[in-house]
Amino acid sequence: MVPPLFVAEVVSPGGESSDNYQRDYVWKRQQYEDLGIPEYWIIDPHRAKVTVLTLSDDGYDAEVYATSQNIVSSVFPTLSISVKSLLVGNAS
């Protein structure tokens, strides 16, 4: 089965030592990298940020976006959204 081109997930609350954090930031990242998913967005309303992971030859390159920034997908360039919209659930 061909892996998806893009994944976006909202993380569960929890500190860096919690199972939720480990699952959302470490385990899934490794699984998605192993599957070859080109772009993975980690939407974290609890930390007011979105981490965009883009697959390269060396693994995922991460870029963190804050609420005042806009994100444009590298896989789907017409997908452009503000971090604020993602965090509050308003895509207008």
Secondary structure, 3 states (H helix, E strand, C coil): CCCCCEEEEECCCCCCCCHHHHHHHHHHHHHHHHHCCCEEEEEECCCCEEEEEEEECCEEEEEEEECCCEEECCCCCCCEEEHHHHHHCCCC
